[in-house]
Amino acid sequence: MPSNIEIAQAAKLQRIATVAAEKLGIAEEHLEPYGHYKAKVSLEYLDSLKRRPNAKLVLVTAMTPTPAGEGKTTTTVGLGDALNHIGKRAMICVREPSLGPVFGMKGGAAGGGYAQVVPMEDINLHFTGDFGAIQLANNLLAALLDNHIHHGNALGIDLRRITWKRVLDMNDRALRDIVVALGGPANGYPREDGFDIVVASEVMAIFCLATSRDDLKQRLGNIVVGYTREQKPVTARELGANGAMTVLLKDALQPNLVQTLENNPVFIHGGPFANIAHGCNSVIATASAMKLADYVVTEAGFGADLGAEKFVDIKCRKSGLRPSAAVIVATVRALKYCGGMDVKALTTENVEALAKGIVNLERHVDNVKNNYGLPCVVSINQFTSDTPAEIDLVKSRMAKLGVPVVLASHWANGGRGAVELAHAVVGLCEQTSSVKFVYEDGDTLWEKVNKIAKKIYRASEVTADSKVRTQIKQLQDAGYGHYPVCVAKTQYSFSTDAQLRGAPEGHSINVREVRLAAGAEFVVMVCGDIMTMPGLPKAPAAEKIDLIDGKVVGLF
């Protein structure tokens, strides 16, 4: 079987103007081409579609990620192709990959096998420069902040209470905690600083939640960069930064149009991580796709406890978007890993380990059905090592929850391999659904994080030291209590212990840090030892990536 990149490089792509015209009815005049196979779509044109009826929105989420892999993006792409294959007008909305994981541990994020978004090399690397624009806008604000302090600090910013960090779209642990402005008076005032990865930045979150350029500018102006000695917040607007930041982002805010291997249309736009940010593609892309198709398939990062919760409680709450159904992606081998099997033994049949590990999938199904209010189907990515006894066990356990199980082979067979899943999704979309939020706007910040922890993670308690509790109370008293909560924690467990597999309950969630994202309009609760600037693994994926005879090799 050829590699993902070999499959992508052998694909017969259509010019993006042809895809736009034939599949979406978008005239070429509304496109800003980036070569032959990718283009940005004019915001003015997309704004003209607002009176059209909305498509059915389908959320693709997953069980807890494991080293065995689940294939959520691959399923998202395969399902979109399958819906088109059965005669439905469908469009896909996914996130842009971050270079951190591409060169680090995870690899590319454009799907896999014969269910990919292309041009895969471009998407996984620089693409249309959106992340570069977000990085520059973030760091412009940081530069203006330090420049303001250097030239007299008229706003009275307390150097000990600066909260704004610089960002880089790369895993680089050496930049987590640094000291800036060394070298004497000409270089400013030395202070402690640090870097986050671009996909964890508030600018990325704002970019993905903004509904227009005006909304973007307003949100950027609301960013709190630090505090005075009197604890008064200082904003990007007071620094005169939001106008220039908006200029840097004005073109990036237009959604990127590409295609699948089967030449079906895809918006790929924005990319906040779901373990440390809200994990969804842009509201503009999703809302626009819902005016251009009859079915829109989108994904939320990592498992249904992280990405799907934030999709519902942050993105849907803020945007008014409402999904009609959900797909929960799983693999038999990942479920066996959750049941305690060693990753090297997952290709051997082990019904006992599967029975133990399937509680993880049951927990996610329960959350999606009962806490988010969405009808759902479980999609099993098939592997040749899956046995009839293992498949039967998954089906019987899901049947007790009233949830269908569909076997899908889109990785090997493209859209044809997910036709049964497409039919199941169409059926679910005809059912009546009512999206539920995990908490109410009127709950306090402390009540919100407790409801997430206890209802979704099944924790027994939420803890925080006195300093963190004081910070939460100060944010509540300052008028930010109505904001949603964005939990930053490990994606590998329902708990904050990445090694705790399955469906643990009765554990404790410790909030070690609180961050206000006033522009994005949510409060980040950092739990456990999660890092907002990841590091590279011992053998990073970058070591396998090369350019040979003008062709990229080793990229996923």
C-alpha positions as CSV (number, residue, x, y, z in Angstrom):
1,M,0.0,0.0,0.0
2,P,1.5,3.4,-0.9
3,S,2.0,6.0,1.8
4,N,-0.4,8.9,2.4
5,I,1.9,11.3,0.7
6,E,2.4,9.0,-2.3
7,I,-1.4,8.7,-2.7
8,A,-1.8,12.4,-2.5
9,Q,1.0,13.1,-5.0
10,A,-0.6,10.7,-7.5
11,A,-4.0,12.3,-7.2
12,K,-5.7,13.9,-10.2
13,L,-6.7,17.3,-8.8
14,Q,-9.1,19.6,-10.5
15,R,-8.4,23.3,-10.7
16,I,-10.0,24.9,-7.7
17,A,-12.0,27.3,-9.8
18,T,-13.6,24.3,-11.4
19,V,-14.5,22.7,-8.1
20,A,-15.9,26.0,-6.8
21,A,-18.0,26.5,-9.9
22,E,-19.3,23.0,-10.4
23,K,-19.8,21.9,-6.8
24,L,-20.6,25.1,-5.1
25,G,-21.8,27.6,-7.8
26,I,-19.1,30.1,-6.8
27,A,-17.9,32.2,-9.8
28,E,-14.1,32.6,-10.3
29,E,-14.4,36.4,-9.6
30,H,-15.2,35.6,-5.9
31,L,-11.9,33.5,-5.5
32,E,-8.4,34.7,-4.6
33,P,-6.3,31.8,-6.1
34,Y,-3.2,30.6,-4.4
35,G,-1.9,28.6,-7.3
36,H,-4.1,26.2,-9.3
37,Y,-5.5,24.0,-6.4
38,K,-6.3,26.3,-3.5
39,A,-8.0,29.6,-3.1
40,K,-9.5,31.9,-0.6
41,V,-13.2,32.8,-1.0
42,S,-14.3,36.5,-0.7
43,L,-15.9,37.4,2.6
44,E,-18.2,39.9,0.7
45,Y,-19.5,37.0,-1.5
46,L,-20.0,34.7,1.5
47,D,-21.8,37.5,3.3
48,S,-24.3,37.7,0.4
49,L,-25.4,34.1,1.1
50,K,-26.8,34.7,4.6
51,R,-30.5,34.5,3.5
52,R,-30.0,30.9,2.1
53,P,-31.3,28.1,4.3
54,N,-28.8,26.2,6.5
55,A,-27.5,22.8,5.7
56,K,-27.5,19.8,8.1
57,L,-24.4,20.1,10.3
58,V,-22.7,16.8,11.2
59,L,-20.0,16.7,14.0
60,V,-17.3,14.1,13.8
61,T,-15.7,13.4,17.1
62,A,-14.0,10.3,18.6
63,M,-13.0,8.1,21.6
64,T,-10.0,9.1,23.6
65,P,-6.9,9.2,21.4
66,T,-4.4,6.4,21.8
67,P,-1.0,5.5,20.2
68,A,-3.0,3.0,18.1
69,G,-4.8,5.8,16.2
70,E,-8.5,6.4,15.5
71,G,-8.7,8.3,12.2
72,K,-11.1,11.2,13.0
73,T,-10.0,13.5,10.2
74,T,-9.9,10.6,7.8
75,T,-13.4,9.7,8.7
76,T,-14.5,13.4,8.3
77,V,-13.1,13.4,4.8
78,G,-14.4,9.9,4.0
79,L,-17.9,10.7,5.2
80,G,-18.0,13.9,3.1
81,D,-17.0,12.0,0.0
82,A,-19.5,9.3,0.8
83,L,-22.4,11.8,1.1
84,N,-21.5,13.1,-2.3
85,H,-21.2,9.5,-3.6
86,I,-24.8,8.8,-2.6
87,G,-26.0,12.0,-4.3
88,K,-26.1,14.5,-1.5
89,R,-24.6,17.9,-1.9
90,A,-22.0,17.8,0.9
91,M,-19.1,20.0,2.0
92,I,-16.3,19.4,4.6
93,C,-14.9,21.8,7.1
94,V,-11.7,20.9,8.9
95,R,-8.9,22.7,10.7
96,E,-5.5,23.7,9.4
97,P,-2.6,21.6,10.7
98,S,0.0,23.1,13.0
99,L,3.7,22.7,12.1
100,G,4.4,21.6,15.7
101,P,2.7,18.2,15.4
102,V,3.6,17.9,11.7
103,F,7.3,18.0,12.6
104,G,6.8,16.5,16.0
105,M,4.9,13.3,17.0
106,K,1.5,13.4,15.3
107,G,2.5,13.9,11.7
108,G,0.2,15.5,9.1
109,A,-3.5,16.3,9.6
110,A,-5.1,16.2,6.2
111,G,-6.7,12.7,6.5
112,G,-5.1,9.5,5.3
113,G,-5.2,6.8,2.7
114,Y,-7.8,7.5,0.1
115,A,-9.7,9.9,2.3
116,Q,-7.5,12.9,2.2
117,V,-7.7,16.6,1.6
118,V,-5.3,17.9,-1.1
119,P,-2.9,19.4,-2.0
120,M,-1.7,17.6,1.1
121,E,1.9,18.9,1.2
122,D,0.8,22.5,1.0
123,I,-1.9,22.0,3.7
124,N,0.5,20.4,6.1
125,L,3.2,23.1,5.6
126,H,2.8,26.8,4.9
127,F,-0.5,26.5,3.1
128,T,-1.9,30.0,2.5
129,G,0.0,31.7,5.3
130,D,-2.9,32.0,7.8
131,F,-0.8,30.7,10.7
132,G,2.0,33.1,9.8
133,A,-0.4,36.0,9.9
134,I,-1.8,34.9,13.3
135,Q,1.8,34.6,14.6
136,L,2.7,38.0,13.4
137,A,-0.4,39.7,14.7
138,N,0.2,38.1,18.1
139,N,3.8,39.1,18.2
140,L,3.1,42.6,16.9
141,L,1.0,43.1,20.0
142,A,3.8,41.8,22.2
143,A,6.3,44.2,20.5
144,L,3.9,47.2,20.9
145,L,3.5,46.3,24.6
146,D,7.2,46.3,25.3
147,N,7.7,49.4,23.2
148,H,5.0,51.2,25.2
149,I,6.8,50.3,28.4
150,H,10.2,51.4,27.0
151,H,8.9,54.8,26.0
152,G,7.5,55.8,29.4
153,N,4.7,53.4,30.2
154,A,1.9,56.0,30.1
155,L,-0.6,53.3,30.9
156,G,1.2,52.3,34.1
157,I,1.5,48.6,33.2
158,D,3.0,46.6,36.0
159,L,5.9,44.5,34.6
160,R,5.1,41.8,37.1
161,R,1.5,41.4,35.8
162,I,2.0,41.2,32.1
163,T,0.0,38.2,30.8
164,W,0.6,38.4,27.0
165,K,3.1,35.9,25.5
166,R,4.8,35.6,22.2
167,V,4.0,32.6,20.0
168,L,5.7,30.3,17.5
169,D,4.1,27.6,15.3
170,M,6.6,25.0,16.3
171,N,7.2,22.7,19.3
172,D,10.1,24.3,21.2
173,R,10.3,23.6,24.9
174,A,13.3,25.9,25.3
175,L,11.0,28.9,24.8
176,R,8.4,28.1,27.4
177,D,10.0,30.4,30.0
178,I,12.5,33.0,29.0
179,V,13.9,36.5,29.9
180,V,13.5,39.3,27.4
181,A,15.1,42.8,27.0
182,L,18.6,41.9,28.2
183,G,21.5,44.0,27.1
184,G,21.0,47.4,28.7
185,P,18.6,50.4,28.7
186,A,18.4,50.5,24.9
187,N,16.7,47.1,24.8
188,G,13.9,47.9,27.2
189,Y,13.2,46.6,30.7
190,P,14.2,43.0,31.4
191,R,11.4,40.7,32.5
192,E,10.3,37.1,32.5
193,D,8.4,36.1,29.4
194,G,7.6,33.0,27.4
195,F,6.2,31.5,24.2
196,D,3.0,29.5,23.5
197,I,2.4,27.6,20.3
198,V,0.4,29.5,17.7
199,V,-2.6,27.2,18.0
200,A,-2.9,27.9,21.7
201,S,-2.9,31.7,21.3
202,E,-5.9,33.9,22.0
203,V,-5.5,35.4,18.5
204,M,-6.1,32.0,17.0
205,A,-9.2,31.6,19.1
206,I,-10.4,35.0,18.1
207,F,-9.7,34.3,14.5
208,C,-11.8,31.2,14.6
209,L,-14.7,32.7,16.6
210,A,-15.0,36.1,14.7
211,T,-17.9,36.5,12.4
212,S,-16.6,39.4,10.3
213,R,-13.6,41.7,10.0
214,D,-15.4,44.3,12.2
215,D,-16.0,41.6,14.8
216,L,-12.4,40.5,14.5
217,K,-11.1,44.0,15.2
218,Q,-13.5,44.5,18.1
219,R,-12.4,41.2,19.7
220,L,-8.7,41.9,19.1
221,G,-9.1,45.3,20.9
222,N,-10.6,43.5,23.9
223,I,-7.5,41.4,24.5
224,V,-6.2,42.0,28.0
225,V,-2.3,42.1,27.9
226,G,-1.7,42.8,31.6
227,Y,-2.6,44.9,34.6
228,T,-1.6,48.1,36.3
229,R,-0.4,48.1,39.9
230,E,-4.0,49.0,40.8
231,Q,-5.1,45.7,39.1
232,K,-6.8,47.6,36.3
233,P,-6.7,45.5,33.0
234,V,-4.9,47.0,30.1
235,T,-6.2,46.1,26.6
236,A,-4.8,45.9,23.1
237,R,-7.1,48.7,22.2
238,E,-5.4,51.0,24.7
239,L,-2.1,50.2,23.1
240,G,-3.5,51.1,19.7
241,A,-2.7,47.6,18.4
242,N,-6.0,46.1,17.2
243,G,-6.2,48.1,13.9
244,A,-2.7,46.9,12.7
245,M,-3.4,43.4,13.9
246,T,-6.6,43.4,11.9
247,V,-4.7,44.5,8.8
248,L,-2.3,41.5,9.2
249,L,-5.3,39.2,9.4
250,K,-7.7,40.7,6.9
251,D,-6.8,38.3,4.1
252,A,-6.3,35.3,6.3
253,L,-9.9,35.6,7.6
254,Q,-11.2,34.5,4.2
255,P,-11.8,30.7,4.3
256,N,-9.5,28.4,2.3
257,L,-11.1,26.3,-0.4
258,V,-9.4,23.0,-1.4
259,Q,-10.7,19.5,-2.4
260,T,-10.6,15.9,-1.5
261,L,-9.0,13.2,-3.5
262,E,-12.5,12.7,-5.1
263,N,-12.6,16.4,-6.0
264,N,-15.3,17.4,-3.4
265,P,-15.1,20.8,-1.8
266,V,-13.5,21.5,1.5
267,F,-13.0,24.6,3.7
268,I,-9.9,24.3,5.8
269,H,-9.5,27.3,8.0
270,G,-8.1,28.0,11.5
271,G,-6.7,25.4,13.8
272,P,-6.8,25.8,17.6
273,F,-5.8,22.7,19.5
274,A,-8.5,21.0,21.5
275,N,-6.3,20.0,24.5
276,I,-5.2,23.6,25.2
277,A,-7.7,25.7,23.2
278,H,-11.2,25.2,21.8
279,G,-10.4,22.8,19.0
280,C,-12.7,23.8,16.1
281,N,-12.2,25.4,12.6
282,S,-13.5,28.9,12.0
283,V,-17.1,30.0,12.5
284,I,-16.9,31.9,9.2
285,A,-16.0,28.7,7.3
286,T,-18.6,26.5,9.0
287,A,-21.4,29.1,8.7
288,S,-20.5,29.7,5.1
289,A,-20.4,26.1,4.2
290,M,-23.9,25.7,5.6
291,K,-25.1,28.1,3.0
292,L,-23.3,26.3,0.1
293,A,-24.3,22.7,0.6
294,D,-27.1,20.5,2.0
295,Y,-24.8,18.6,4.4
296,V,-21.7,19.9,6.2
297,V,-19.3,17.6,7.9
298,T,-17.0,19.1,10.5
299,E,-14.7,17.8,13.2
300,A,-13.7,18.8,16.7
301,G,-10.3,18.0,18.0
302,F,-9.4,14.9,20.1
303,G,-12.1,13.0,22.0
304,A,-15.7,13.9,22.7
305,D,-14.7,15.0,26.2
306,L,-12.5,17.8,24.8
307,G,-13.2,18.9,21.3
308,A,-16.9,18.0,21.2
309,E,-17.6,19.6,24.6
310,K,-15.9,22.9,23.4
311,F,-17.6,22.7,20.0
312,V,-21.0,22.7,21.8
313,D,-20.2,24.9,24.9
314,I,-18.1,27.5,23.1
315,K,-18.5,27.5,19.3
316,C,-22.2,26.6,19.2
317,R,-23.1,28.7,22.2
318,K,-21.4,31.8,20.7
319,S,-22.3,31.3,17.0
320,G,-25.8,29.9,17.0
321,L,-24.6,26.9,15.0
322,R,-26.5,23.7,15.9
323,P,-25.4,20.2,14.7
324,S,-28.0,17.7,13.7
325,A,-26.0,14.5,14.4
326,A,-22.6,13.2,15.6
327,V,-20.3,10.5,14.5
328,I,-18.0,9.0,17.1
329,V,-14.9,7.4,15.6
330,A,-13.2,4.4,17.2
331,T,-11.0,1.4,16.3
332,V,-11.0,-2.0,17.8
333,R,-7.3,-1.9,18.4
334,A,-7.6,1.5,20.2
335,L,-10.3,0.1,22.4
336,K,-8.1,-2.9,23.3
337,Y,-5.4,-0.4,24.2
338,C,-7.8,1.3,26.5
339,G,-8.4,-2.2,28.1
340,G,-4.7,-2.5,29.0
341,M,-3.1,-4.2,26.0
342,D,0.4,-3.3,25.0
343,V,0.5,-1.3,21.8
344,K,2.7,-4.0,20.1
345,A,0.1,-6.7,20.7
346,L,-3.0,-5.0,19.4
347,T,-3.2,-7.0,16.1
348,T,-4.0,-10.2,18.1
349,E,-7.5,-11.0,19.1
350,N,-8.3,-10.2,22.7
351,V,-12.0,-10.0,23.5
352,E,-11.3,-9.7,27.2
353,A,-9.2,-6.5,26.8
354,L,-11.8,-5.1,24.3
355,A,-14.6,-5.7,26.9
356,K,-12.5,-3.8,29.5
357,G,-11.6,-1.0,27.2
358,I,-14.9,-0.4,25.5
359,V,-16.1,1.5,28.6
360,N,-14.1,4.4,27.1
361,L,-16.4,4.4,24.0
362,E,-19.5,4.0,26.2
363,R,-18.5,7.1,28.2
364,H,-18.1,9.2,25.1
365,V,-21.4,7.9,23.6
366,D,-23.2,8.7,26.9
367,N,-21.8,12.3,26.8
368,V,-22.7,12.9,23.2
369,K,-26.2,11.5,23.6
370,N,-27.2,12.7,27.1
371,N,-25.0,15.7,27.9
372,Y,-24.8,17.2,24.4
373,G,-28.2,16.0,23.2
374,L,-27.0,14.7,19.8
375,P,-28.2,11.5,18.0
376,C,-25.0,9.6,17.1
377,V,-23.5,6.6,15.3
378,V,-20.3,4.8,16.1
379,S,-17.9,4.5,13.1
380,I,-15.4,1.7,13.4
381,N,-12.3,2.2,11.2
382,Q,-11.7,-1.3,10.0
383,F,-8.3,-3.1,10.1
384,T,-7.6,-6.5,8.7
385,S,-6.7,-7.7,12.3
386,D,-10.2,-7.0,13.6
387,T,-12.0,-10.3,14.2
388,P,-15.8,-11.1,14.0
389,A,-15.9,-11.8,17.7
390,E,-14.4,-8.3,18.5
391,I,-16.8,-6.5,16.0
392,D,-19.8,-8.4,17.5
393,L,-18.8,-7.3,21.0
394,V,-18.7,-3.6,20.0
395,K,-22.0,-3.9,18.3
396,S,-23.7,-5.6,21.2
397,R,-22.4,-3.2,23.8
398,M,-23.4,-0.2,21.6
399,A,-26.9,-1.7,21.0
400,K,-27.5,-1.6,24.7
401,L,-27.1,2.2,24.5
402,G,-29.3,2.4,21.4
403,V,-26.5,3.5,19.1
404,P,-25.8,1.9,15.7
405,V,-22.3,0.8,14.8
406,V,-21.0,1.1,11.2
407,L,-17.9,-0.5,9.8
408,A,-16.1,1.9,7.5
409,S,-13.2,1.4,5.0
410,H,-12.7,4.9,3.6
411,W,-9.0,4.8,4.3
412,A,-8.6,2.0,1.7
413,N,-11.6,2.6,-0.5
414,G,-12.4,6.4,-0.3
415,G,-16.0,7.5,-0.3
416,R,-17.3,4.1,-1.4
417,G,-15.9,2.7,1.9
418,A,-18.1,5.0,4.0
419,V,-21.5,4.7,2.1
420,E,-23.1,2.8,4.9
421,L,-22.0,5.5,7.3
422,A,-23.3,8.2,5.0
423,H,-26.8,6.6,4.9
424,A,-26.7,6.2,8.7
425,V,-25.9,9.9,9.1
426,V,-28.6,11.0,6.7
427,G,-31.1,9.0,8.8
428,L,-29.9,10.6,12.0
429,C,-30.2,14.1,10.6
430,E,-33.9,13.4,10.0
431,Q,-34.4,12.8,13.7
432,T,-35.4,15.6,16.1
433,S,-32.4,16.8,18.1
434,S,-31.9,19.6,20.6
435,V,-28.4,20.6,21.5
436,K,-27.8,20.8,25.2
437,F,-25.0,22.8,27.0
438,V,-23.1,21.3,29.9
439,Y,-23.6,24.5,31.9
440,E,-25.6,27.7,31.8
441,D,-24.3,31.2,31.0
442,G,-25.4,32.3,34.5
443,D,-23.4,29.7,36.3
444,T,-20.2,31.0,38.0
445,L,-16.8,30.2,36.5
446,W,-16.2,27.7,39.4
447,E,-19.6,26.1,38.8
448,K,-18.8,25.7,35.1
449,V,-15.5,24.0,35.5
450,N,-17.1,21.7,38.2
451,K,-19.9,20.8,35.8
452,I,-17.5,19.9,33.0
453,A,-15.3,17.9,35.4
454,K,-18.1,16.0,37.1
455,K,-20.6,15.5,34.2
456,I,-18.1,14.9,31.3
457,Y,-14.9,13.6,33.0
458,R,-16.8,11.9,35.9
459,A,-14.4,13.5,38.4
460,S,-15.4,13.6,42.1
461,E,-13.9,17.0,42.7
462,V,-12.2,20.0,41.3
463,T,-9.3,21.5,43.3
464,A,-7.2,24.6,43.1
465,D,-4.8,26.4,45.5
466,S,-5.8,29.6,47.2
467,K,-4.0,31.8,44.5
468,V,-5.9,30.2,41.7
469,R,-9.2,30.4,43.5
470,T,-8.6,34.1,44.2
471,Q,-7.9,34.6,40.5
472,I,-11.1,32.9,39.5
473,K,-13.1,35.0,42.0
474,Q,-11.4,38.2,40.7
475,L,-12.5,37.3,37.1
476,Q,-16.0,36.6,38.3
477,D,-16.2,39.9,40.2
478,A,-14.7,41.8,37.2
479,G,-17.7,40.8,35.0
480,Y,-16.2,37.8,33.1
481,G,-18.4,35.2,34.9
482,H,-20.8,34.8,32.0
483,Y,-18.0,33.6,29.7
484,P,-17.7,29.9,28.8
485,V,-14.8,27.9,30.3
486,C,-12.2,26.3,28.1
487,V,-10.4,23.4,29.9
488,A,-6.8,22.8,29.0
489,K,-5.8,19.3,29.9
490,T,-4.3,16.1,28.6
491,Q,-6.2,14.5,25.7
492,Y,-5.1,11.0,26.6
493,S,-7.5,10.4,29.5
494,F,-10.7,11.6,31.0
495,S,-8.5,12.5,34.0
496,T,-5.5,14.7,34.1
497,D,-3.2,11.6,34.3
498,A,-2.3,10.7,30.7
499,Q,-1.5,7.1,31.8
500,L,-5.0,6.5,33.2
501,R,-6.8,4.6,30.4
502,G,-10.4,3.5,29.9
503,A,-13.1,5.5,31.7
504,P,-11.8,6.5,35.1
505,E,-14.2,8.1,37.6
506,G,-13.9,9.5,41.1
507,H,-10.6,11.2,40.3
508,S,-9.6,14.8,41.1
509,I,-9.2,17.6,38.6
510,N,-6.7,20.2,39.7
511,V,-6.8,23.7,38.2
512,R,-3.2,25.0,38.4
513,E,-3.6,28.2,36.3
514,V,-6.3,30.5,35.0
515,R,-6.1,32.6,31.9
516,L,-8.5,35.3,30.7
517,A,-9.2,35.4,27.0
518,A,-11.3,38.5,26.9
519,G,-11.2,38.8,23.1
520,A,-12.1,35.2,22.5
521,E,-14.7,35.6,25.3
522,F,-13.8,32.5,27.4
523,V,-11.7,31.7,30.4
524,V,-9.0,29.0,30.2
525,M,-8.6,26.6,33.1
526,V,-5.2,24.9,32.8
527,C,-5.4,21.5,34.5
528,G,-2.7,19.0,35.4
529,D,0.6,19.3,33.7
530,I,-0.6,20.2,30.2
531,M,1.8,22.5,28.4
532,T,0.8,25.4,26.1
533,M,4.1,25.1,24.3
534,P,4.7,21.4,23.5
535,G,8.1,19.9,23.1
536,L,9.4,17.6,20.4
537,P,9.7,13.8,21.0
538,K,13.0,11.9,21.1
539,A,12.6,11.0,17.4
540,P,10.6,13.8,15.8
541,A,8.8,13.3,12.5
542,A,11.0,16.1,11.1
543,E,13.9,13.6,10.9
544,K,12.0,11.6,8.2
545,I,11.0,14.5,6.1
546,D,13.2,15.4,3.1
547,L,13.2,16.8,-0.4
548,I,14.5,14.3,-2.9
549,D,14.7,15.2,-6.6
550,G,12.4,18.1,-6.0
551,K,9.7,15.9,-4.3
552,V,8.7,16.0,-0.6
553,V,9.1,12.6,1.1
554,G,8.4,11.3,4.6
555,L,5.6,13.8,5.3
556,F,3.0,11.5,7.0
